[in-house]
């Protein structure tokens, strides 16, 4: 059985062999944040509901039966619950007071968004946004669960994408949004392939009979069908907008800081062959190669598109052998591009590596070397995450100077654990049961065995460079122990601490044998020492309280 995992440096590795593949997404969390916004977000929600009421997807309107009406009503109800739930609940403990979208309310001297408004130019006034195509890929099984939150919030947050395309495995229309069945574009050879034809037929049969795909089709089925979308999806985008300078692809559970990305792309050379994304690795025919992880989002320049789809109108169909003998669409798209003789690159462009991320903020690894860098995407975001991120984007972009960007440091300050913001313990130390901050592939840790979590906290305290620690009873991390770290009878758990990174972490209520902690004073010193140059009023400082 092949594997799909993250390498110690945070990259992912998968086996591309068709018949024996598994894909393991990083651990996720159900950590929930809510806020008190009710202004423009409520209006956006009302418009989305009204649009949905006027025009349900085609597959819900094929037959005028009571079942159709019930299904359509159910879809509207789900949308109402998802967005309405987030709108109505409060989030009084936010680090930055939440008001209506587009307004930032400071909390006093400790508020890092408390600077005066700057000369930020609204992106919708910049004609360059018309040179960028935004492509969103979504599966029918997750259409309403994932996409509709974006639809309701994107315009209210000031993210304007005039050239937007939506691709799925079934044709539908939601309000003014046309969702194209991109699998209709595959070649006749692919359509006759047994695997494809079975998956495609099952999906449409379930939709035509008003069944819930998420209860019938497992994730493995979705991934198998998903691989057929990437090549025709980019080809369709190029045919519709051949003069665009940049082609951006995201998935429905990706969050993209659109305005930040467009502003950054404006300074890049679109005529060069550039391929931005999150670097992952796989093997093909015995050789390892780098590809761009699809869920993290990626960007292709006009230079790349002209050298592939531009020179060969049948480029996607000429990759059928690769498609039929590969497992994942993001990897085979990269391989098809790199194998093209007119393409002069064989890996992703380095300037984009740290800007596209395959995890949500709570699992992000904040390192000193990226602390002041820009970042553009998160993956595996929930509807609640999407809501919080659009709200955060709106408030911080109102404070950014024209040539400044959102930084990793800003994300940490917004989403860092509430415990760190409230603690009154000496040294602002925090210890939490049932909270995970480290994973097996985190190599930048010191490991030992201690009798309990308190002793692990003491070991971190004794090491002046330690910022964060984690203790698991019975050494449950799964990491190999060196011969000189064998446990004695009094050692009951694995203690890990780090001086190399910070992480928000995820709650793990089913495992009370895990404890995590942060050294608040040291983290504040980290932030102060690593202040981002030229960002007066943005780099946060310790609260005076």
C-alpha positions in Angstrom: 0.0 0.0 0.0 1.5 3.3 -1.0 1.6 6.3 1.4 0.8 10.0 1.5 2.5 11.8 4.3 4.3 14.9 5.3 8.0 14.9 5.3 9.9 16.3 8.3 10.3 19.6 6.7 6.5 19.9 6.3 6.3 18.8 2.6 4.1 16.0 1.6 5.0 12.7 -0.2 2.6 10.4 -1.9 2.9 7.3 -4.1 1.4 8.0 -7.5 0.9 4.3 -8.5 -2.7 3.9 -9.5 -3.8 0.7 -7.9 -2.3 1.0 -4.4 -2.7 4.5 -3.2 -3.8 6.1 0.0 -3.9 9.7 0.8 -3.9 10.9 4.4 -4.8 14.5 5.0 -3.2 16.2 8.0 -5.1 16.0 11.3 -7.9 18.4 11.6 -9.7 20.0 14.4 -13.3 21.0 15.2 -12.1 24.1 17.1 -14.8 26.7 16.6 -14.6 30.4 16.5 -17.5 32.8 16.1 -17.8 36.6 16.0 -20.3 39.4 16.4 -20.4 40.8 12.8 -24.0 41.4 11.6 -23.7 44.2 9.0 -22.5 43.6 5.5 -22.1 39.9 6.2 -25.8 39.6 7.0 -26.6 41.5 3.7 -24.4 39.2 1.8 -26.0 36.2 3.4 -29.5 37.5 2.5 -28.5 38.0 -1.1 -27.1 34.5 -1.3 -30.3 33.0 0.1 -32.4 35.1 -2.3 -30.3 33.9 -5.3 -30.6 30.3 -4.1 -34.3 30.7 -3.8 -34.6 32.0 -7.4 -32.3 29.5 -9.0 -31.6 26.1 -7.5 -29.1 23.8 -9.3 -30.2 22.1 -12.5 -30.2 18.7 -11.0 -32.7 19.8 -8.5 -35.0 21.2 -11.1 -35.2 18.2 -13.5 -38.6 17.1 -12.3 -41.3 19.1 -10.7 -42.1 16.8 -7.8 -42.6 17.2 -4.1 -39.3 15.5 -3.6 -37.5 18.2 -5.6 -39.1 20.9 -3.6 -38.1 19.1 -0.4 -34.5 18.7 -1.5 -34.3 22.4 -2.6 -35.7 23.5 0.7 -33.3 21.2 2.5 -30.4 22.8 0.7 -31.6 26.3 1.6 -32.0 25.2 5.2 -28.4 23.9 5.3 -27.1 27.2 3.9 -29.2 29.1 6.4 -27.9 27.1 9.3 -24.3 27.2 8.3 -24.0 30.9 7.7 -26.7 32.0 10.1 -25.1 30.0 12.9 -21.9 31.9 12.4 -23.6 35.3 12.1 -25.7 35.0 15.2 -23.2 33.7 17.7 -20.8 36.0 19.5 -17.1 35.9 19.9 -16.4 38.2 22.8 -12.9 36.9 23.5 -11.3 37.9 20.1 -7.9 39.5 20.2 -9.3 42.3 18.0 -12.8 43.6 18.5 -15.1 42.5 15.7 -17.5 45.0 14.2 -19.1 45.1 10.8 -17.0 43.9 7.9 -14.6 46.6 6.7 -14.3 48.2 10.2 -11.7 47.6 12.8 -12.2 48.5 16.4 -9.1 48.7 18.5 -8.8 47.4 22.1 -6.2 49.9 23.3 -2.4 50.0 23.4 -2.1 46.2 23.0 -4.1 46.1 19.7 -1.8 45.5 16.8 -4.4 46.8 14.3 -4.8 50.1 16.2 -2.7 52.1 13.7 -4.3 54.9 11.7 -5.9 54.1 8.4 -3.4 54.2 5.5 -3.3 54.7 1.8 -4.5 51.1 0.9 -6.2 51.3 -2.5 -9.3 49.1 -2.8 -8.4 46.3 -5.1 -11.6 46.6 -7.2 -10.3 49.9 -8.5 -7.1 48.3 -9.8 -7.6 47.1 -13.4 -4.9 44.5 -12.9 -7.4 42.3 -11.2 -8.9 41.6 -14.6 -5.6 39.9 -15.6 -6.0 37.2 -13.0 -8.4 34.2 -13.4 -9.7 32.6 -10.2 -10.6 28.9 -10.6 -12.5 27.1 -7.9 -12.7 23.3 -7.9 -15.5 21.6 -5.9 -17.1 18.2 -5.7 -20.9 17.7 -5.9 -20.8 16.0 -2.6 -19.4 19.0 -0.8 -20.9 21.8 -2.9 -23.2 23.4 -0.3 -21.1 22.5 2.7 -17.9 24.2 1.4 -18.6 26.6 -1.5 -21.7 28.5 -0.3 -19.9 30.1 2.7 -17.3 31.6 0.2 -20.2 32.8 -2.0 -21.9 34.5 0.9 -18.8 36.2 2.3 -16.4 36.9 -0.5 -18.0 40.1 -1.9 -18.7 41.5 1.6 -15.0 41.2 2.4 -13.9 43.2 -0.6 -12.5 40.2 -2.6 -13.4 41.0 -6.2 -12.6 38.4 -8.8 -14.2 39.4 -12.1 -12.9 36.4 -14.0 -14.1 33.5 -11.8 -14.7 30.0 -12.9 -16.2 27.1 -11.0 -15.6 23.5 -11.9 -17.2 20.3 -10.6 -18.2 16.8 -11.7 -21.8 17.9 -12.4 -23.4 20.9 -14.1 -25.4 23.2 -11.9 -26.3 26.8 -11.3 -26.6 28.6 -8.0 -28.0 32.1 -8.4 -25.6 33.8 -10.8 -22.9 31.2 -10.3 -22.5 28.7 -13.1 -20.8 25.5 -12.0 -19.4 23.7 -15.0 -19.1 19.9 -15.3 -15.5 19.9 -16.3 -15.5 16.1 -16.7 -17.6 16.5 -19.8 -14.3 17.8 -21.4 -12.3 14.6 -21.0 -11.4 12.6 -24.1 -13.4 9.7 -25.5 -10.6 7.4 -24.3 -11.1 8.6 -20.7 -14.9 8.3 -21.0 -14.5 4.7 -22.0 -12.2 3.9 -19.1 -13.9 1.5 -16.7 -12.9 3.4 -13.5 -14.0 6.8 -14.8 -17.2 5.7 -16.4 -18.3 3.8 -13.2 -17.5 6.7 -10.9 -19.0 9.3 -13.2 -22.2 7.3 -13.7 -22.7 6.6 -10.0 -22.3 10.3 -9.2 -24.9 11.4 -11.7 -27.3 8.6 -10.9 -27.2 9.6 -7.2 -27.7 13.3 -8.1 -30.6 12.5 -10.5 -32.3 10.5 -7.8 -31.8 13.2 -5.2 -29.5 11.2 -2.9 -26.8 12.4 -0.5 -23.5 11.8 -2.1 -21.6 12.3 1.1 -23.4 9.4 2.7 -22.8 7.0 -0.3 -19.5 8.0 -1.8 -16.4 7.8 0.4 -13.4 10.1 0.2 -11.5 7.5 -1.8 -14.1 7.7 -4.5 -14.0 11.5 -4.5 -10.2 11.5 -4.9 -10.3 8.9 -7.8 -12.8 11.0 -9.7 -11.0 14.3 -8.8 -7.8 13.3 -10.6 -9.6 13.6 -14.0 -10.4 17.3 -13.4 -7.1 19.1 -13.2 -5.8 19.0 -16.8 -9.2 19.8 -18.5 -9.9 22.5 -15.8 -6.8 24.5 -16.7 -7.4 24.0 -20.4 -10.9 25.4 -20.1 -9.6 28.4 -18.2 -7.0 29.1 -20.9 -9.6 28.8 -23.7 -11.9 31.2 -22.0 -9.3 33.7 -21.0 -6.2 33.2 -23.3 -4.9 36.7 -22.7 -4.9 36.5 -18.8 -1.6 36.9 -17.1 -2.1 34.6 -14.2 -4.3 31.5 -13.5 -5.0 30.8 -9.9 -6.6 27.5 -8.7 -8.1 26.8 -5.3 -10.4 24.2 -3.9 -13.6 24.9 -2.0 -12.0 24.1 1.4 -9.1 26.4 0.6 -9.0 29.9 2.0 -7.2 32.4 -0.3 -6.2 36.0 0.7 -7.2 37.0 -2.8 -6.3 40.7 -2.6 -2.9 39.9 -1.2 -2.1 37.4 -3.9 -3.2 39.7 -6.7 -1.1 42.6 -5.3 1.9 40.3 -5.1 1.4 38.9 -8.6 1.3 42.4 -10.0 5.0 42.6 -9.2 5.9 39.3 -10.8 6.7 38.7 -14.5 3.8 36.8 -16.1 5.8 36.2 -19.2 8.3 34.1 -17.3 7.5 30.4 -16.8 6.5 30.5 -13.1 4.6 27.9 -11.1 3.7 28.9 -7.5 2.4 26.5 -4.9 3.0 24.3 -1.9 5.9 21.8 -2.7 5.1 18.2 -2.3 6.9 15.1 -3.6 6.0 11.8 -5.2 7.7 9.1 -7.3 7.0 8.4 -10.9 8.8 5.6 -12.8 11.3 5.3 -10.0 12.2 9.0 -9.8 11.1 11.6 -7.3 9.7 14.9 -8.5 8.2 18.0 -7.0 4.6 18.9 -7.6 2.1 21.5 -6.4 -0.4 20.3 -3.8 -3.8 21.2 -5.2 -5.6 21.8 -1.9 -3.1 24.5 -1.0 -3.8 26.4 -4.2 -1.4 27.1 -7.0 -0.7 29.7 -9.7 0.4 29.3 -13.3 1.8 32.2 -15.3 0.9 33.0 -18.8 4.4 31.9 -19.8 3.6 28.4 -18.6 0.1 28.3 -20.1 1.3 29.5 -23.5 4.1 26.9 -23.5 1.6 24.1 -22.9 -2.1 24.7 -23.7 -1.2 27.6 -26.0 1.1 25.5 -28.3 -1.0 22.4 -28.1 -4.8 22.9 -28.2 -5.1 19.2 -27.3 -2.6 19.3 -24.5 -4.9 17.9 -21.8 -6.0 15.0 -24.1 -2.4 14.1 -25.0 -1.8 13.3 -21.3 -4.3 10.4 -21.2 -1.6 7.7 -20.6 -0.4 9.7 -17.6 -3.9 10.2 -16.3 -4.9 6.6 -16.5 -1.8 5.3 -14.8 -1.6 8.0 -12.0 -3.6 8.5 -8.8 -3.7 12.2 -8.1 -4.6 15.1 -10.4 -2.4 17.7 -8.8 0.7 15.6 -9.2 -0.1 14.5 -12.8 -0.7 18.1 -13.8 2.7 19.1 -12.5 4.3 16.1 -14.2 2.6 16.9 -17.5 3.9 20.5 -17.4 7.4 19.6 -16.4 7.6 16.9 -19.1 6.7 19.3 -21.9 9.7 20.1 -24.0 8.8 23.8 -24.3 8.7 24.2 -20.5 12.1 25.1 -19.0 11.4 24.4 -15.3 11.3 21.1 -13.5 10.1 22.3 -10.1 7.9 24.9 -8.4 9.2 28.5 -8.3 10.9 29.0 -5.0 9.5 32.4 -4.2 6.1 30.9 -3.7 7.0 27.9 -1.4 6.1 29.5 2.0 3.1 31.4 0.7 0.8 28.4 0.0 -0.1 26.2 2.9 -1.7 22.8 3.2 -3.2 23.2 6.7 -5.5 25.6 8.5 -4.0 28.3 10.8 -4.3 26.1 13.9 -1.9 23.6 12.4 0.5 26.0 10.8 4.1 25.8 11.9 5.3 29.4 12.7 9.1 29.6 12.3 11.4 32.5 12.8 12.6 32.4 9.2 9.0 32.9 7.8 7.7 35.2 10.6 7.7 38.3 8.5 6.9 36.6 5.1 3.7 36.9 3.2 1.2 34.0 3.0 -1.8 33.5 0.8 -3.6 30.3 1.5 -4.8 27.7 4.0 -6.3 24.3 3.3 -8.8 22.1 5.2 -10.7 25.1 6.4 -14.2 24.7 7.9 -17.1 27.1 7.3 -16.3 28.7 10.7 -12.7 29.1 9.7 -13.8 30.7 6.4 -16.0 33.2 8.2 -13.2 34.1 10.7 -10.6 34.5 7.9 -12.8 36.7 5.8 -13.5 38.9 8.8 -9.8 39.0 9.7 -8.8 39.8 6.1 -11.3 42.7 6.0 -10.0 44.3 9.2 -6.3 43.9 8.5 -6.4 45.1 4.9 -8.1 48.3 6.0 -4.8 49.0 8.0 -2.2 47.8 5.5 -0.1 50.4 3.7 -0.2 50.3 -0.1 3.0 48.2 -0.5 2.6 46.1 2.7 1.3 42.5 2.9 -0.3 40.2 5.4 2.4 38.4 7.3 2.7 35.1 9.2 3.1 37.2 12.4 -0.3 38.7 11.8 -2.0 35.3 11.6 -0.3 34.2 14.8 -1.4 37.3 16.7 -5.0 36.9 15.5 -5.4 33.1 16.0 -3.0 32.3 18.8 -4.6 30.4 21.7 -6.9 32.4 24.0 -5.1 30.9 27.0 -2.0 32.9 26.0 -4.0 36.1 25.9 -5.5 35.7 29.3 -3.0 33.9 31.4 -1.9 35.6 34.7 0.5 32.8 35.6 4.2 33.6 36.3 6.1 33.8 33.0 2.6 33.6 31.4 3.0 29.9 31.2 0.1 27.8 30.1 -0.6 24.1 30.5 -3.6 22.5 28.8 -4.9 18.9 28.9 -6.3 17.4 25.7 -4.5 19.8 23.4 -2.1 18.7 20.7 0.7 21.0 19.3 3.1 18.5 17.8 3.0 15.7 15.2 5.2 12.8 14.5 6.8 14.4 11.5 7.9 17.5 13.5 11.7 16.9 13.6 12.6 20.2 15.3 12.0 18.9 18.8 14.1 17.6 21.8 12.6 14.3 23.1 12.9 12.7 26.5 10.8 10.8 28.9 9.3 12.2 32.1 7.0 10.9 34.9 4.3 13.5 34.2 3.3 16.6 32.3 4.4 18.9 35.1 8.0 17.6 34.9 7.9 18.1 31.1 6.9 21.7 31.7 9.8 22.0 34.1 12.2 20.7 31.4 11.0 23.4 29.0 11.3 26.0 31.7 14.9 24.9 32.4 15.8 25.4 28.7 15.8 29.1 28.1 15.2 28.7 24.4 12.1 26.5 24.8 8.8 28.1 23.6 6.4 25.2 23.5 6.2 21.6 24.8 3.9 18.6 24.7 3.7 15.5 26.9 2.0 12.2 25.9 1.4 9.4 28.4 3.1 6.1 27.6 5.2 7.7 24.9 2.3 7.7 22.5 4.0 9.9 19.8 5.0 6.9 17.7 8.5 8.4 17.3 11.5 6.1 17.5 13.5 6.3 20.8 17.2 6.4 20.7 19.1 3.8 22.8 20.2 6.4 25.4 16.6 7.6 26.0 15.0 4.2 27.0 12.3 4.6 29.6 12.8 3.6 33.2 9.9 2.4 35.3 9.3 5.9 36.6 9.0 7.4 33.2 5.4 7.3 32.0 5.3 9.6 29.0 7.1 11.2 26.1 8.2 14.8 26.6 8.9 17.0 23.5 9.9 20.6 23.5 11.0 23.0 20.8 12.9 26.3 20.3 12.3 26.3 16.5 8.6 27.0 16.0 5.2 27.9 17.4 1.9 26.3 16.7 -1.7 27.1 17.8 -2.6 23.4 18.0 -5.8 21.5 18.0 -8.1 20.3 20.8 -8.1 16.5 21.3 -10.9 15.9 23.8 -10.8 12.2 23.4 -7.2 11.9 24.6 -6.8 13.2 28.1 -3.4 11.7 28.3 -1.9 14.5 26.2 -0.8 17.8 27.6 0.6 20.9 25.9 2.0 24.2 27.0 3.4 27.5 25.9 5.9 29.9 27.6 4.1 33.2 27.1 6.8 35.6 28.1 9.3 34.0 25.8 6.9 34.0 22.9 6.3 37.7 23.4 10.1 38.3 23.4 10.2 36.2 20.1 7.7 38.6 18.5 9.4 41.7 19.7 12.9 40.6 18.6 11.6 39.6 15.2 9.5 42.7 14.5 8.9 43.1 10.8 10.7 46.1 9.4 8.7 49.1 8.4 5.5 48.0 10.1 5.0 50.4 12.9 1.6 49.8 14.6 1.3 46.3 13.2 3.9 44.2 15.1 2.1 43.4 18.3 3.6 44.1 21.7 2.9 42.5 25.1 -0.2 43.9 26.7 0.3 46.4 29.5 -2.4 44.7 31.6 
